[in-house]
Amino acid sequence: MGAKSVQELSISDQDLPQNYIYKGSDVGVLDASLPFMEVPIIDFGLLTSPSSSIEELEKLRSALSSWGFFQVILRTFELQAVNHGIEITYLDKVREVTKQFFALPQETKQKYHREDDSTEGYGNDMIITENQTLDWSDRLFLTVNPQERRQLRFWPEYPETFREVFNEYTMKLQVMTEVLLKAMARSLNLEENSFLDMFGEQLQALIIARFNFYPPCPRPDTVLGCKPHADGTALTILLQDKEVEGLQVQKDNQWYRVPVIPEALVINLGDQGEVTMLIALLYRI
């Protein structure tokens, strides 16, 4: 069965393992008194039409150029033409099946445990170096697209609604991503399909999903649920917990806390997205 999960460590009587404790320069990001960032908030319903609000497109352009990070409110998001939309109650469904999976007995979750040389499946940090500091989190990592790369043996069968809810959620997010990429292009005065064309027809680029679970820690001032990093993606779409705040971002060497908005999704422009945007602007595709 190998090393214990973080969830198992959180309820054990043993001392906190040293390889989870952050040291030196890492300690700065453990400060819980960091200021809140003024997150740019975009009303997604105003981006679903070619005649989008000029004001909303300007807010999007400003968010992309200043933070590369924003939140989209879904209260008005409807896509009648393609019969897809994301209701706020559906976000709660996704949160609920995720909680139900991580609440399963450990032996049940182990059926989906990742292989030693792979990130796909259930588990925690892959051990790469002897002195590596580990994240205080368990996770479920699944490939969504291309569909032929899906490894369904890692897709939980319990709770029974997990696969159905997750599959529908990813389909909705793909539609949402298409709308967002078109709006991003319009906000930069580029041809509407510029970014869509660069990422491949029907968004058949690599899409992965990661479910993170952060158990309570007996020494929360010494660990990190997820170490500081930059996303290598085009876009990262994050659904936060409704009650527990923890996400932080860095801008100009200052760390900020990200406020929780239950009816919103967090959008982060990753490294690939930044490069793509710069190329598109350079050549005015």
Secondary structure by P-SEA (a helix, b strand, c coil): cccccaaaaaaccccccccccccccccccccccccccccccccccccccccccaaaaaaaaaaaaccccbbbbccccccccccccccaaaaaaaaaaaaaaaaccaaaaaaacccccccccccccccccccbbbbcccbbbbbcccccccccccccccccaaaaaaaaaaaaaaaaaaaaaaaaaaaaccccaaaaaaaccccccbbbbbbbbbcccccccccccccbbbbcccbbbbbccccbbbbbbbcccbbbbbbbcccbbbbbbcaaaaaaaaaaaaccc
